Amino acid sequence: MGQISLPGNPPIKVILRRSARARRLSLRLSRLDGRVTLTLPKGVSESEGRDFVLAKESWLRGHLDQQQAEVYVTHGAILPVLGAPLPILAGAGRSVRLTEGAIEVPGAEAQVPRRVQAFLKTLARDRLAEASDRYSGALGRPYTRLTLRDTRSRWGSCTADGGLMYSWRLILAPPEVLEYVAAHEVAHLAEMNHSAAFWRLVEDLYGDWKQPRGWLRTEGAALHRYRFGD
């Protein structure tokens, strides 16, 4: 893969991707991280691709302006935890502490992103394990393992052998959203599909799932704008 850059304020980096199967030039803007990708069919030159992007520049900048800016996790930043926006403040002692009004992080400022991320992953594992245990107990189907990742394409998954995977960023979402995703993935222990029977099972476990599912569709991408130095 190559890359081109459109000058301007700000400059726009465009990733070039070659595809032997593509029949035409296509420009894609990721709602998750703002990444711009241009797919070039076989035989189309890089200069032709650049001309194509230049012709789409106004459209591209308009959509980029609509996306929420990245938030770098450091002292003074506002970070949602279980849906509640909290400031990150300097703290005393040795451990990150979650209070009713803030996330208190001791230590040097350079360590703040790593320490906050580690704290959130631990909290996410605790909350997701508790929810998964509760729902799998109600279902009568145990799961085999629980793993956390920073996935961009899905919020959770269930493997054929009963392994559950979740995005740790669910800890940033409102509690009902985390609960819904846990119920959704546990339901796959019995129904490895999205049939009507599956959705009835999700409703039996969780209740009305439409609102948290809708929240993920409209607001979920914004959870990826928080940057932890990775």
C-alpha positions as CSV (number, residue, x, y, z in Angstrom):
1,M,0.0,0.0,0.0
2,G,1.2,3.5,-0.8
3,Q,0.0,6.9,0.4
4,I,-0.6,10.4,-1.0
5,S,-1.2,13.6,0.8
6,L,-3.5,16.4,-0.1
7,P,-2.2,19.8,0.9
8,G,-4.4,22.2,2.9
9,N,-5.4,22.9,6.4
10,P,-5.3,20.3,7.6
11,P,-3.5,18.1,5.1
12,I,-5.3,14.8,4.3
13,K,-3.4,11.5,4.1
14,V,-5.0,9.1,1.7
15,I,-4.0,5.4,1.8
16,L,-3.7,3.8,-1.6
17,R,-4.8,0.2,-1.9
18,R,-4.4,-1.9,-5.1
19,S,-7.1,-4.4,-5.9
20,A,-7.2,-6.8,-8.9
21,R,-10.9,-7.3,-8.3
22,A,-11.9,-3.6,-8.2
23,R,-13.6,-2.4,-11.4
24,R,-13.5,1.3,-10.6
25,L,-11.8,3.9,-8.4
26,S,-13.4,4.1,-4.9
27,L,-12.8,6.4,-2.0
28,R,-13.7,5.3,1.5
29,L,-13.8,7.4,4.7
30,S,-13.9,5.3,7.9
31,R,-16.4,6.5,10.4
32,L,-14.3,4.8,13.1
33,D,-11.0,6.5,12.9
34,G,-11.3,9.0,10.0
35,R,-8.9,7.0,7.8
36,V,-9.2,7.7,4.1
37,T,-8.6,4.9,1.6
38,L,-8.5,5.0,-2.2
39,T,-8.9,1.7,-4.0
40,L,-7.1,1.6,-7.3
41,P,-8.1,-1.1,-9.9
42,K,-5.5,-2.9,-11.9
43,G,-4.0,-0.6,-14.6
44,V,-4.9,2.7,-13.0
45,S,-1.9,4.9,-12.2
46,E,-1.2,6.7,-8.9
47,S,-1.5,10.0,-10.7
48,E,-5.0,9.1,-11.9
49,G,-5.9,8.2,-8.4
50,R,-4.6,11.6,-7.1
51,D,-6.7,13.4,-9.7
52,F,-9.7,11.4,-8.6
53,V,-9.1,12.4,-4.9
54,L,-8.6,16.1,-5.9
55,A,-12.0,16.0,-7.6
56,K,-13.6,14.7,-4.4
57,E,-11.7,17.0,-2.1
58,S,-14.6,19.2,-1.2
59,W,-16.8,16.2,-0.4
60,L,-14.0,14.6,1.6
61,R,-13.3,17.7,3.7
62,G,-17.0,18.3,4.4
63,H,-17.3,14.8,5.8
64,L,-14.1,15.0,7.8
65,D,-15.3,18.3,9.4
66,Q,-18.4,16.5,10.5
67,Q,-16.5,13.8,12.4
68,Q,-15.6,14.4,16.0
69,A,-12.0,15.3,16.7
70,E,-9.7,12.9,18.4
71,V,-9.2,13.2,22.1
72,Y,-5.8,12.4,23.5
73,V,-6.0,10.9,27.0
74,T,-4.0,13.1,29.4
75,H,-4.6,15.4,32.4
76,G,-7.5,17.7,31.7
77,A,-9.1,15.6,29.0
78,I,-12.7,14.5,29.3
79,L,-13.3,10.7,29.0
80,P,-16.6,8.8,29.3
81,V,-16.6,5.9,31.7
82,L,-19.8,3.9,31.7
83,G,-21.3,6.7,29.7
84,A,-20.5,9.5,32.2
85,P,-18.1,12.2,31.0
86,L,-15.3,12.5,33.6
87,P,-12.2,14.8,33.7
88,I,-8.8,13.2,34.1
89,L,-7.1,14.8,37.0
90,A,-3.7,14.3,38.7
91,G,-4.1,12.0,41.7
92,A,-2.2,10.9,44.8
93,G,-1.1,7.5,45.8
94,R,-0.1,4.7,43.5
95,S,-3.4,3.6,41.7
96,V,-5.8,5.1,39.3
97,R,-9.0,6.0,41.2
98,L,-12.5,6.4,39.8
99,T,-14.6,8.9,41.8
100,E,-18.1,10.2,41.3
101,G,-16.7,13.3,39.5
102,A,-13.3,12.4,38.0
103,I,-10.6,9.9,37.0
104,E,-7.7,10.5,39.3
105,V,-4.3,9.4,37.9
106,P,-1.1,9.6,39.9
107,G,2.4,9.7,38.4
108,A,4.0,11.5,35.5
109,E,1.9,12.9,32.8
110,A,3.7,10.8,30.2
111,Q,2.3,7.7,32.0
112,V,-1.3,8.9,32.0
113,P,-2.5,7.3,28.7
114,R,-1.0,3.9,29.5
115,R,-2.3,3.9,33.1
116,V,-5.8,5.0,32.2
117,Q,-6.0,2.4,29.4
118,A,-4.9,-0.4,31.8
119,F,-7.4,0.7,34.4
120,L,-10.2,0.8,31.8
121,K,-9.3,-2.7,30.5
122,T,-9.5,-4.1,34.0
123,L,-12.8,-2.4,34.7
124,A,-14.2,-3.6,31.3
125,R,-13.1,-7.2,32.1
126,D,-14.8,-7.1,35.5
127,R,-18.1,-5.7,34.1
128,L,-18.2,-7.9,31.0
129,A,-17.3,-11.1,33.0
130,E,-20.0,-10.3,35.5
131,A,-22.6,-9.7,32.8
132,S,-21.5,-12.8,30.8
133,D,-21.6,-15.0,33.9
134,R,-25.1,-13.8,34.7
135,Y,-26.5,-14.2,31.2
136,S,-24.8,-17.6,30.5
137,G,-26.2,-18.8,33.9
138,A,-29.7,-17.7,32.9
139,L,-29.2,-19.4,29.5
140,G,-27.7,-22.6,31.0
141,R,-24.9,-22.5,28.5
142,P,-21.3,-21.9,29.9
143,Y,-18.7,-20.0,27.9
144,T,-15.2,-21.3,27.6
145,R,-13.1,-18.1,27.8
146,L,-13.4,-14.3,27.7
147,T,-11.0,-12.1,25.8
148,L,-10.8,-8.3,25.3
149,R,-9.5,-6.6,22.1
150,D,-9.6,-3.2,20.6
151,T,-11.7,-4.2,17.6
152,R,-13.0,-1.7,15.1
153,S,-15.3,-3.9,13.0
154,R,-17.4,-5.4,15.8
155,W,-18.1,-4.9,19.5
156,G,-18.2,-8.6,20.4
157,S,-18.1,-12.1,19.0
158,C,-18.7,-15.7,20.0
159,T,-16.8,-18.7,18.6
160,A,-18.1,-22.1,17.8
161,D,-16.3,-23.5,20.9
162,G,-17.9,-21.0,23.2
163,G,-15.3,-18.3,23.4
164,L,-16.5,-14.7,24.0
165,M,-14.6,-11.7,22.7
166,Y,-15.5,-8.1,23.5
167,S,-14.1,-4.7,22.7
168,W,-12.8,-3.2,25.9
169,R,-14.0,0.2,24.7
170,L,-17.5,-0.9,25.7
171,I,-16.6,0.4,29.2
172,L,-16.8,3.9,27.7
173,A,-20.4,3.4,26.7
174,P,-23.5,3.6,28.9
175,P,-24.0,0.5,31.1
176,E,-27.1,-0.7,29.2
177,V,-25.0,-0.8,26.0
178,L,-22.3,-3.0,27.6
179,E,-25.1,-5.2,29.0
180,Y,-26.8,-5.6,25.7
181,V,-23.6,-6.6,23.9
182,A,-22.9,-9.2,26.6
183,A,-26.4,-10.6,26.2
184,H,-26.1,-10.6,22.5
185,E,-22.9,-12.6,22.5
186,V,-24.0,-15.0,25.2
187,A,-27.2,-15.7,23.1
188,H,-24.9,-16.9,20.4
189,L,-23.9,-19.8,22.7
190,A,-27.3,-21.3,21.8
191,E,-28.0,-19.7,18.4
192,M,-25.0,-19.1,16.2
193,N,-27.0,-16.9,13.8
194,H,-29.2,-13.8,13.7
195,S,-32.5,-15.6,13.2
196,A,-35.8,-14.6,14.7
197,A,-35.1,-17.3,17.4
198,F,-31.8,-15.6,18.2
199,W,-33.4,-12.2,18.7
200,R,-36.2,-13.7,20.9
201,L,-33.4,-15.2,23.0
202,V,-31.7,-11.8,23.3
203,E,-35.0,-10.3,24.4
204,D,-35.5,-13.0,27.0
205,L,-32.0,-12.4,28.4
206,Y,-31.8,-8.6,28.2
207,G,-35.2,-7.1,27.4
208,D,-35.8,-4.5,24.7
209,W,-32.5,-4.5,22.8
210,K,-33.4,-2.0,20.1
211,Q,-32.3,1.2,22.0
212,P,-28.8,0.1,22.9
213,R,-28.3,-1.5,19.5
214,G,-29.3,1.8,18.0
215,W,-27.0,3.7,20.3
216,L,-24.0,1.6,19.0
217,R,-25.0,2.4,15.4
218,T,-25.2,6.1,15.9
219,E,-22.7,6.8,18.7
220,G,-20.4,3.8,18.8
221,A,-17.9,5.0,16.3
222,A,-17.1,8.0,18.6
223,L,-15.7,5.6,21.2
224,H,-12.7,5.1,18.9
225,R,-11.7,8.8,18.9
226,Y,-10.1,8.5,22.4
227,R,-6.4,8.0,21.8
228,F,-4.2,6.3,24.4
229,G,-0.9,6.8,22.6
230,D,-1.2,3.6,20.6
